[in-house]
Amino acid sequence: MSSLGVGKEEHVDAFITNRSGIHKYAHSGFNGEDWFLGKIKTLTNNRYNHLLTIACNELLNNTKRELLHSERTLLIVSSTKGNINDLPNDPFDSTREILLSYLGIVHRPVILSNACVSGVMAINLAADYIQSGHYDHVIVLGIDCISDFVVFGFQSLYALSNTPCLPFDAERNGISIGEACGIVILSNQQGDGFSVQYCGGASSNDANHISGPSRTGEGLVRAVSKAMKRTGIAAGEIEFISAHGTGTSYNDEMESIAFDRLGLHKIPLNSLKAYVGHTLGAAGVIEVIISLFSMEKNILFKSIGFSNNGTSKKINVIRENENKNINIVLKTASGFGGTNAALLLKKIA
């Protein structure tokens, strides 16, 4: 669920038609400024709890009860802020309470909150749990909501765009905040319908700055290099990159340098931030889901908002939707504190 709608069909339609869910919201800034946000219009005052409740109902309607209630199933929540309204108390208390009461899961949920790489790291962690033999299934739920805390915080960093964000474009000037919830299930058994193989992943920290990325792309280079080494997948085998692409000057520049250093600069890539906004801890999960849509439908989705290359290293940003058989996908993420993460997915023949 995002500003584009609820469920697979609404999102596939939006991406095929290149429709954005980002709109101008009057007086949304600290001093009453108008900002472009990817808001879910149907959410009530306690946006986070409402969205989490909707997610639980969707999960109940689309998942077998024996999987949800099994001792061999774990649930990981990926979120940067949780229910920010609960501060100064634990903002994840309501998360645990809602998940346990609604879903009847056996184990206490694991909370992973590591800035904007949370989603990709949560999927990597889920795979580690399964590969270790501790669980057969791990549900990863990525969720974050728009709040004054987040909007005002990015505004104080001069990081918000005064237009819908333009990832990797020469005219980009910041991010558009969004909100979303997405769910993926990792399993040691192939599921019904379309599914892909998780090949492997890795994370790193460039230790550069509390909010600014490495100028050399070192952290992202290390994360992607480790992921490729662990999976045995070479740069030339990757057919599509789902990049982080926030639309800020420093992030997009760093990514272009990293992809150039990795020999991936010719691989088609996109950023989904101009569709739904930067959904923080949900971003990695949402963007993996959209990558699965690309693999299933054999479509490379256009990176809307991109016209002219705005990074020092040229990268192959997708300008128009393209029909293409996609077998191997690289998903990357970068975040505050110098965090970086990557994972590789492969279509099951």
Secondary structure, 3 states (H helix, E strand, C coil): CECCECHHHHHHHHHHCCCCCCEEECCCCCCCCCEEEECCCCCCCCHHHHHHHHHHHHHHHHCCHHHHCCCCEEEEEECCCCCHHHCCCCCCHHHHHHHHHHHCCCCCCEEECCHHHHHHHHHHHHHHHHHCCCCCEEEEEEEECCCHHHHHHHHHCCCECCCCCCCCECCCCCECEECEEEEEEEECCCCCCCCEEEEEEEEEECCCCCCCCCCCCHHHHHHHHHHHHHHCCCHHHCCEEECCCCCCHHHHHHHHHHHHHCCCCCCCEECCHHHHCECHHHHHHHHHHHHHHHHHHCEECCCCCCCCECCCCCCCECCCCEECCCCEEEEEEEEHHHEEEEEEEEECC
